[in-house]
Amino acid sequence: MAIETKQTRYSFTRLDTAEQCAHKYWRRYILGEKGPKTDPLRLGTVVHNTLEAAIGAVIAKKHKGPIDLQKLLRLYASKYVETYTGQGSFEVFKEGEAIVTDWHERAGAVDWEDYESVEGRFDITLDNGVSIMGYIDLIERDKGGTITIVDYKTSRTLPSREDMAKSIQLGIYALAVRKRYPDAKIRLCFDMLRHGVRLYTERTNDELDALERYINTLVDRIGAWAKSEKGYRASLNRFCNWCSFKGKCSAYQGALEVGELGELCPDSLDDIAEERERLARSERLIKARRSDLEAIIKDYIKQQGSAEGCGVRYTLKQTTATKYDAAQTAEVLAGLLGITELEAFGLFASVDKAKVKALIKKNGAKDESGSLIAQAELEAGAKTSYSTRLVAREIDK
């Protein structure tokens, strides 16, 4: 076990940082540096503090019924003043006010008996000796005894089911609550405040036991960094674009610099491989950054109806994609072309809609009715998915 185990209480944030990058961990927890607080972080703090105080007052006063909206908005304003000392804007203020108002509408009539605790601190020691502390935004208990762990999120993007199922944060909260309520059914919830929805997931005891073992490996990893000659080296990953320390990270800055593209030297494989890997790292980071930025712009459009910035107008375009079932495609083509299904599979590595249509069209000269029937069968068994694509156009001046 790493030495740090006996000296340190770990939080989810500390463990999450260790999972992401040794360099980030070194700057945050060894050097004690703190990155700049952005508007999204500040606004998240304001909203969290507002809801914490509101539910706290409900419990303290044993209140049942609707929460007074005007009092709630005054509470929000006071929390805004506490957090935004010399910063902020009217747009940011309205944004937070809208989030709080929407939460109030969703909450409806509240009952203080439904709340087990608000912003409750936990401090537990796992079976492997690791000490973990933290705070849970809200713990609810329904009339049937089910415990729901609620974590407020003000992020603009929704997590996927896979993200929910793999969330270490929710897993740690479940470990803490399992220690306190060993026989209760526990639900885990992200309350996505910007979107007005609650997302739920659960953990089995086996999954929580596995999480304990994984936490143990993270703590051992932290201990190994301190003893290693390589020290706290940066690891480029999908979180780099949002890291508070990216401006001080030579690995990140180097990955973004494409540099001068000189003449290719086919005789020097080492030079070719080095440049290829450098460009691949840059491409991954730039692509991830662009994807994150586009997700935020899409959210702006959905919430405000439009988005304009830096002389560019952004809109959303609805797109559709049709995916043929592979087994059915092979069966239909085998019957149409007079070949075996295995031979039909050999005509396409994957079900390419355009390629399949081309095969059917080619056969149409021989058997037009057969081709039409084959096309209809494929369309009937196909699955159509819908998505939105971001379109950017410069604004005419």
C-alpha positions in Angstrom: 0.0 0.0 0.0 1.3 3.4 -0.9 2.6 5.6 1.9 0.1 8.3 1.0 -2.8 6.0 2.1 -2.0 6.6 5.8 -1.5 10.3 5.4 -4.3 11.4 3.0 -8.1 11.4 2.8 -9.0 10.9 -0.8 -11.9 12.7 -2.5 -13.5 11.7 -5.7 -11.8 14.8 -7.3 -8.4 13.7 -6.2 -8.9 10.1 -7.4 -10.4 11.3 -10.7 -7.3 13.6 -11.2 -5.0 10.6 -10.5 -6.9 8.6 -13.1 -6.5 11.3 -15.8 -3.0 12.5 -15.6 0.1 12.4 -13.3 1.1 15.9 -14.3 -2.2 17.4 -13.4 -2.2 15.6 -10.1 1.3 16.9 -9.3 0.3 20.5 -10.0 -3.0 20.3 -8.1 -2.1 18.2 -5.1 1.7 18.3 -4.7 2.3 21.9 -5.7 -1.1 23.1 -4.5 -1.8 25.1 -7.7 -5.4 26.0 -8.6 -6.5 26.7 -12.1 -8.6 29.7 -13.1 -12.3 29.6 -12.2 -14.4 30.0 -15.3 -18.0 31.3 -15.6 -19.4 27.7 -15.9 -17.6 26.7 -12.7 -18.7 29.8 -10.8 -22.3 29.5 -12.0 -22.3 25.9 -11.0 -21.2 26.9 -7.5 -24.0 29.5 -7.3 -26.7 27.1 -8.3 -25.4 24.3 -6.1 -25.3 26.7 -3.1 -28.8 28.0 -3.8 -30.4 24.6 -4.0 -28.5 23.4 -0.9 -29.7 26.4 1.1 -33.3 26.0 -0.2 -33.6 22.3 0.7 -31.8 22.9 4.0 -34.5 25.4 4.9 -37.2 23.0 3.9 -35.8 20.4 6.3 -35.1 22.9 9.1 -38.7 24.3 8.9 -40.3 20.8 8.3 -41.9 22.4 5.3 -44.5 20.7 3.1 -45.8 22.2 -0.1 -44.4 24.5 -2.8 -41.3 26.6 -2.3 -41.9 30.3 -2.6 -40.3 31.2 -6.0 -39.6 34.8 -5.2 -37.8 33.8 -2.0 -35.9 31.2 -4.0 -34.8 33.8 -6.5 -33.7 36.3 -3.8 -31.7 33.4 -2.3 -30.1 32.8 -5.7 -29.2 36.5 -6.0 -27.5 36.5 -2.6 -25.5 33.4 -3.5 -24.6 35.1 -6.8 -23.2 38.1 -5.0 -21.2 35.8 -2.7 -19.5 34.0 -5.6 -19.2 36.7 -8.3 -17.0 39.3 -6.5 -16.1 41.7 -9.3 -17.0 39.3 -12.2 -20.1 38.1 -13.9 -22.6 39.6 -16.4 -26.3 40.0 -16.8 -26.3 37.1 -19.3 -24.7 34.7 -16.8 -27.0 35.9 -14.0 -30.1 35.2 -16.2 -28.7 31.9 -17.1 -28.5 30.7 -13.5 -31.8 32.3 -12.6 -33.5 30.2 -15.4 -31.9 27.0 -14.2 -33.1 27.7 -10.6 -36.6 28.6 -11.9 -36.8 25.4 -13.9 -35.7 23.3 -10.9 -38.4 25.0 -8.8 -41.1 24.1 -11.4 -39.9 20.5 -11.5 -39.8 20.2 -7.7 -43.4 21.2 -7.3 -44.7 20.5 -3.8 -41.9 19.3 -1.6 -42.0 17.3 1.6 -39.2 17.6 4.2 -39.6 14.0 5.2 -38.5 12.9 1.7 -35.0 14.3 2.3 -32.5 12.3 4.3 -29.7 14.9 4.2 -28.5 17.8 2.1 -24.8 18.5 1.3 -24.0 15.6 3.7 -20.4 14.9 4.5 -19.1 11.4 4.5 -15.8 10.1 5.7 -15.3 6.3 5.3 -12.4 3.9 5.4 -12.6 1.1 2.8 -11.7 -2.5 3.6 -8.4 -1.9 1.9 -7.5 0.9 4.3 -8.0 3.8 2.0 -9.8 6.8 3.6 -12.3 8.7 1.4 -14.2 11.8 2.2 -16.6 14.0 0.3 -20.0 15.6 0.2 -23.2 14.4 -1.4 -25.5 17.1 -2.8 -28.8 15.4 -1.7 -29.9 12.1 -0.3 -33.6 11.3 -0.6 -35.6 8.4 0.9 -39.0 7.4 -0.5 -41.9 5.9 1.5 -40.7 2.4 0.4 -37.2 3.0 1.9 -35.3 3.4 -1.3 -32.3 5.7 -1.0 -31.6 8.0 -3.9 -28.2 9.8 -4.1 -28.6 13.0 -6.1 -25.7 14.9 -7.6 -26.5 18.3 -9.3 -24.9 18.9 -12.7 -24.9 22.2 -14.6 -23.0 20.9 -17.6 -24.3 21.6 -21.1 -24.0 18.1 -22.4 -25.9 15.0 -21.2 -23.9 11.9 -20.1 -24.6 8.7 -21.9 -25.8 5.5 -20.2 -22.3 4.2 -20.4 -21.0 7.3 -18.7 -23.5 6.9 -15.9 -22.7 3.2 -15.5 -18.9 3.9 -15.3 -19.0 7.1 -13.1 -16.5 6.7 -10.3 -18.1 9.6 -8.6 -21.5 7.9 -8.3 -19.7 4.7 -7.3 -17.9 6.4 -4.4 -21.2 7.9 -3.2 -22.8 4.5 -3.3 -19.9 3.0 -1.3 -20.4 5.7 1.3 -24.2 5.3 1.5 -23.8 1.5 1.6 -21.7 1.8 4.7 -24.5 3.8 6.3 -27.5 1.9 5.0 -26.2 -1.7 4.2 -29.7 -3.2 3.6 -31.3 -0.3 1.6 -31.9 -0.3 -2.1 -29.7 2.5 -3.5 -30.4 4.6 -6.7 -27.8 7.0 -8.2 -28.9 10.1 -9.9 -27.4 13.0 -11.9 -29.9 15.9 -11.9 -29.1 17.6 -15.1 -30.2 21.1 -14.2 -29.8 22.8 -17.6 -31.8 20.1 -19.3 -34.5 19.6 -16.7 -34.1 15.9 -16.4 -32.9 13.3 -13.9 -30.8 10.4 -15.1 -30.7 7.2 -12.9 -28.4 4.2 -12.6 -27.5 1.6 -9.9 -24.6 -0.4 -8.7 -24.5 -4.1 -7.6 -22.5 -5.1 -4.6 -20.0 -6.9 -6.9 -19.5 -3.7 -8.9 -18.9 -1.7 -5.7 -16.4 -4.3 -4.5 -14.6 -4.0 -7.8 -14.5 -0.2 -7.4 -12.9 -0.6 -4.0 -10.1 -2.7 -5.6 -9.7 -0.1 -8.4 -9.4 2.7 -5.9 -6.7 0.8 -4.2 -4.8 0.6 -7.5 -5.2 4.4 -8.0 -3.7 5.0 -4.6 -0.8 2.7 -5.3 -0.2 4.5 -8.6 0.0 7.8 -6.8 2.6 6.3 -4.5 4.6 5.0 -7.4 4.7 8.4 -9.0 6.5 9.9 -6.0 9.2 7.1 -6.1 9.7 7.0 -9.9 12.6 8.7 -11.7 10.1 9.8 -14.4 8.0 11.5 -11.8 4.6 13.0 -12.7 4.6 12.8 -16.5 1.7 14.2 -18.5 -0.7 11.8 -20.2 -2.5 13.2 -23.2 -6.2 12.2 -23.0 -9.7 13.3 -23.8 -9.8 15.7 -20.8 -6.8 17.7 -21.8 -8.8 20.4 -23.6 -10.6 21.2 -20.3 -7.6 21.0 -18.0 -6.9 24.1 -15.9 -3.1 23.5 -16.4 -3.0 22.9 -20.1 -1.2 26.3 -20.5 1.7 25.0 -18.4 1.8 21.5 -19.9 4.6 21.1 -22.5 3.1 17.8 -23.7 -0.3 19.4 -24.5 1.3 22.5 -26.1 3.6 20.3 -28.2 0.7 18.2 -29.4 -1.2 21.2 -30.6 1.8 22.5 -32.6 1.7 20.9 -36.0 4.9 22.8 -36.9 6.4 23.3 -40.3 5.6 20.5 -42.8 8.9 20.0 -44.7 9.7 17.6 -47.5 8.9 14.0 -47.0 12.0 11.8 -46.6 11.0 8.2 -47.6 14.4 6.9 -46.7 14.1 7.9 -43.1 11.4 5.8 -41.5 12.2 7.1 -38.0 11.5 10.7 -39.1 8.4 9.7 -40.9 7.1 7.7 -37.9 7.9 10.6 -35.5 6.0 13.2 -37.6 3.1 10.8 -38.1 2.7 10.2 -34.4 3.1 13.9 -33.6 0.3 14.8 -36.1 -1.9 11.9 -34.8 -1.7 13.3 -31.3 -2.5 16.8 -32.5 -5.4 15.5 -34.6 -6.9 13.6 -31.6 -6.8 16.6 -29.3 -8.0 19.1 -31.9 -10.9 16.8 -32.9 -11.9 16.3 -29.3 -11.7 20.0 -28.7 -13.9 20.7 -31.7 -16.4 18.1 -30.7 -16.7 19.6 -27.2 -17.1 23.1 -28.6 -19.7 22.0 -31.1 -21.7 20.3 -28.3 -21.8 23.6 -26.4 -22.9 25.6 -29.5 -25.6 23.0 -30.2 -26.9 23.5 -26.6 -26.9 27.3 -27.1 -29.1 26.9 -30.2 -31.5 24.4 -28.5 -31.9 26.7 -25.5 -31.9 30.2 -27.2 -33.0 29.4 -30.8 -29.9 30.6 -32.5 -26.1 31.2 -32.0 -23.9 33.8 -33.5 -20.3 34.5 -32.7 -17.1 35.8 -34.3 -18.9 36.7 -37.5 -20.4 33.2 -37.9 -24.0 32.1 -37.7 -24.6 28.5 -36.4 -27.6 26.4 -37.3 -28.7 22.8 -36.8 -29.5 20.6 -39.8 -31.5 17.4 -39.3 -29.8 14.3 -40.9 -30.9 10.7 -41.3 -29.0 7.5 -41.7 -30.4 4.2 -42.8 -28.6 1.0 -41.7 -29.4 -2.3 -43.2 -29.3 -5.5 -41.2 -26.3 -7.5 -42.2 -27.8 -11.0 -42.0 -31.0 -9.9 -43.9 -28.9 -8.1 -46.5 -26.9 -11.3 -47.2 -30.0 -13.3 -47.4 -31.8 -10.9 -49.8 -28.7 -10.5 -52.1 -28.2 -14.3 -52.1 -31.7 -14.8 -53.4 -31.5 -11.9 -55.9 -28.1 -12.8 -57.4 -28.4 -16.6 -57.1 -25.4 -17.0 -54.8 -24.8 -18.4 -51.3 -25.2 -16.1 -48.3 -21.5 -16.6 -47.5 -20.7 -15.3 -51.0 -23.1 -12.5 -50.5 -21.3 -11.5 -47.3 -18.1 -11.4 -49.3 -19.5 -8.6 -51.5 -19.3 -6.1 -48.6 -17.1 -5.8 -45.6 -19.8 -4.0 -43.8 -23.4 -3.1 -45.0 -22.8 0.0 -47.1 -26.1 1.3 -48.3 -24.8 2.8 -51.5 -22.9 -0.4 -52.4 -26.0 -2.6 -51.8 -28.1 -0.3 -53.9 -25.6 -0.4 -56.7 -25.7 -4.2 -56.7 -29.5 -4.2 -56.8 -29.5 -1.6 -59.6 -27.0 -3.6 -61.6 -29.2 -6.7 -61.3 -32.2 -4.6 -62.3 -31.3 -4.8 -65.9 -31.9 -8.6 -65.8 -34.7 -8.8 -63.3 -36.4 -5.4 -62.6 -39.3 -6.8 -60.5 -36.9 -9.0 -58.4 -34.7 -5.9 -57.7 -37.7 -3.8 -56.6 -38.8 -6.6 -54.3 -35.3 -6.9 -52.8 -35.1 -3.2 -52.3 -38.4 -3.1 -50.5 -37.4 -6.0 -48.3 -34.2 -4.3 -47.3 -36.0 -0.9 -46.6 -38.6 -2.7 -44.4 -35.9 -4.3 -42.3 -33.6 -1.2 -42.1 -33.2 1.0 -39.1 -33.2 4.8 -39.6 -31.4 7.0 -37.1 -31.8 10.8 -36.8 -29.1 13.2 -35.7 -28.3 16.9 -35.9 -25.3 18.4 -37.7 -23.9 21.8 -36.9 -23.7 24.1 -39.9 -21.5 27.3 -39.8 -21.9 30.1 -42.2 -20.2 33.5 -42.2 -22.6 36.4 -41.7 -22.8 38.7 -44.7 -21.6 42.2 -43.8 
